[in-house]
Amino acid sequence: MIYGIGTDLIEVARVKKAYEKESFRKKIYTEQEQALIADNAQRAAGNFAVKESVVKAFGTGFRTISAIDIEVLRDELGKPYVVLHGPAKEQAESSNILQIHVSISNTKEYAVSYVVMEV
């Protein structure tokens, strides 16, 4: 059964500019994410869009969950998935979330993501 669906569209240039600031990177991305992004603005934007999509699927926004609590990683085939930490993990556990499906699409100008949470 579907618990929630979230989607987000973000401008790559906007994230690229913000990503240049260390304070932004540390506030939004885990160290592992930063290593995987490696100054790739499209990947940084895609990850940020996923974080937005996750909090939208939860229905909370960033009021109770921080972006750093949502880690966007890739499997051996490059497929994105999320690992939740802190309040995001607690929310998922209390809501009985069993699976989070993630999709990211990028163009030169935009990144869009979709998240579907199942219980």
C-alpha angles and dihedrals in degrees: 000000000000116000098181146339126214134181136180139184120199136175113249092213091056093053092042091057093046092045090062088070114082092211090059093048093050093046096048109026133049119231090256091052091049090053091051093046093052094181092310101145093195092054091045090052092046092051091048090050090052091052089052091047092052094054090046090052089050088049092228106099114204092311096102102009126060123215090241088061089066113067119192114204136164130235124226090280093050095255111148122238135168132238114197125214136182115346092002091057091045091051091050092048094047090048092048093238107180101178139012117203117202133194126179127186124185138193126176090268106031145034120203128186138188126198126189119188121202130199 
